Amino acid sequence: MSLNIHFGRIVKHIREERGLSQEVLADRADLNRSYVGEVERGTAMPSLGTVTKIAKALNLSTSTLLARYEAYEQSHLEKVG
């Protein structure tokens, strides 16, 4: 599975944990709702600036969001391998 898909899944998971809609997340991050959907589906890979906007909108530091992504990716690789 690709980097885009793993990152998108963790963004969606955290968004849902916080009870946010894509619209609310997009508004908080100053992004288009359809772009947030593309990130969550893994069809778009955000820039570092956009990752930072998403992290802040989720009340996380950028490093925490990336660490959650890395943990998710590692657990997925262990299951596959």
C-alpha positions in Angstrom: 0.0 0.0 0.0 1.3 3.5 -0.8 2.4 6.3 1.4 -0.6 8.4 0.3 -3.1 5.8 1.3 -1.5 5.2 4.8 -1.3 8.9 5.5 -4.9 9.5 4.3 -6.2 6.7 6.5 -4.5 8.1 9.6 -5.9 11.6 8.9 -9.4 10.2 8.5 -9.0 8.1 11.6 -7.9 11.0 13.8 -10.6 13.3 12.2 -13.3 10.7 13.1 -11.8 10.2 16.6 -12.4 13.9 17.2 -15.9 13.8 15.8 -15.1 16.2 12.9 -16.6 16.2 9.5 -14.5 16.7 6.4 -16.1 20.1 6.1 -15.1 21.2 9.6 -11.5 19.9 9.2 -11.2 21.6 5.8 -12.5 24.9 7.3 -10.1 24.7 10.3 -7.2 23.9 8.0 -8.2 26.6 5.4 -8.4 23.9 2.7 -11.1 22.8 0.2 -13.3 20.0 1.5 -12.8 18.0 -1.7 -9.1 18.2 -1.3 -9.4 16.8 2.3 -11.4 14.0 0.8 -8.6 13.3 -1.8 -6.0 13.3 1.0 -8.1 10.8 3.0 -8.6 8.6 0.0 -4.9 8.7 -0.8 -5.4 10.2 -4.2 -3.5 13.4 -3.2 -0.3 13.8 -1.2 -0.2 17.1 0.7 2.9 19.3 0.9 4.6 19.8 4.3 2.8 23.1 4.6 -0.6 21.4 4.1 0.4 18.6 6.5 1.1 21.3 9.1 -2.3 22.9 8.4 -4.1 19.5 8.8 -2.2 18.8 12.0 -3.1 22.1 13.6 -6.7 21.7 12.5 -6.7 18.4 14.4 -5.0 20.0 17.4 -1.8 18.1 16.9 1.8 19.1 16.2 3.1 18.2 12.8 5.5 15.8 14.4 2.7 14.0 16.3 0.7 13.6 13.2 3.7 12.2 11.3 4.5 9.9 14.2 1.0 8.6 14.2 1.3 8.0 10.5 4.6 6.2 10.9 3.2 4.0 13.7 0.3 3.1 11.5 2.5 2.3 8.6 4.9 0.2 10.7 2.0 -1.8 12.2 0.6 -2.4 8.7 4.0 -3.6 7.4 4.4 -6.0 10.3 1.0 -7.5 9.6 1.9 -8.0 5.9 5.5 -9.1 6.4 
